[in-house]
Amino acid sequence: MSRHNVTLFTPYPFDIGQKINITSGSRRGDWEVVGITDTKIRLRCPISSKEFEWHRFCYVAEERRQVSWPQKD
C-alpha cells in the first residue's frame, strides 16, 4: 500500500446554544445553534432572529501526511 497526504473531514459536534461564525460561503456570518438532529442543524441569526434549518454542513478538517490510502475497513 502506498503513502499519500490525506485530508480528513469530521462532522462538527454542535451544542444547543453554541455561538458560531461561518467564515465563508452563502451562510457566512454569526449564528446561534438552536436545534440539532443526526442529519440537520437549525441556526438563528442573532440580528434578524430568523431561523434556518439545513442539512448538517460544517466539518472539522485535518490534513495528515504520509498515511496509507485508501483505507481498508
C-alpha positions as CSV (number, residue, x, y, z in Angstrom):
1,M,0.0,0.0,0.0
2,S,1.4,3.4,-0.9
3,R,1.6,6.5,1.3
4,H,-0.3,9.7,0.5
5,N,-1.3,13.1,2.1
6,V,-5.0,12.7,3.0
7,T,-7.4,15.4,4.3
8,L,-10.0,14.2,6.8
9,F,-13.4,15.7,7.3
10,T,-15.4,15.0,10.5
11,P,-18.9,16.4,11.2
12,Y,-18.7,19.1,13.9
13,P,-20.3,18.1,17.2
14,F,-22.6,21.2,17.8
15,D,-24.2,22.0,21.1
16,I,-27.5,23.8,21.5
17,G,-26.9,27.5,22.4
18,Q,-23.5,27.5,20.8
19,K,-22.4,30.7,19.1
20,I,-20.7,30.1,15.9
21,N,-19.2,32.1,13.0
22,I,-19.1,30.6,9.5
23,T,-16.2,32.3,7.7
24,S,-17.1,31.8,4.1
25,G,-19.9,30.8,1.6
26,S,-23.5,31.8,1.4
27,R,-24.1,31.1,5.1
28,R,-21.2,33.1,6.3
29,G,-21.7,35.2,9.4
30,D,-22.7,34.8,13.1
31,W,-25.2,32.2,14.1
32,E,-26.7,30.6,17.3
33,V,-27.3,26.8,17.2
34,V,-31.0,26.3,18.3
35,G,-31.6,22.7,17.1
36,I,-29.7,19.6,16.1
37,T,-30.7,16.2,14.7
38,D,-28.5,13.5,13.2
39,T,-28.9,15.0,9.8
40,K,-30.0,18.6,10.2
41,I,-29.0,21.8,12.1
42,R,-31.2,24.7,12.9
43,L,-29.5,28.1,13.2
44,R,-30.8,31.5,14.3
45,C,-29.4,34.8,13.0
46,P,-28.6,37.0,16.1
47,I,-29.5,40.2,14.2
48,S,-32.8,39.3,12.5
49,S,-33.8,36.3,14.8
50,K,-34.7,34.4,11.6
51,E,-34.1,30.7,11.9
52,F,-33.0,28.3,9.1
53,E,-32.7,24.6,9.1
54,W,-30.2,23.0,6.8
55,H,-28.6,19.6,6.3
56,R,-25.5,19.4,8.5
57,F,-22.7,21.0,6.5
58,C,-19.9,22.1,8.9
59,Y,-16.9,19.9,9.3
60,V,-13.6,20.0,11.1
61,A,-10.8,19.4,8.6
62,E,-7.5,17.9,9.3
63,E,-4.7,17.0,7.0
64,R,-2.4,14.1,7.7
65,R,0.8,13.4,5.8
66,Q,2.1,10.1,4.6
67,V,-0.8,7.9,5.6
68,S,-2.0,4.7,3.9
69,W,-4.7,5.3,1.4
70,P,-7.2,4.0,0.5
71,Q,-8.1,2.7,4.0
72,K,-9.3,-0.9,4.2
73,D,-12.2,-1.2,6.6
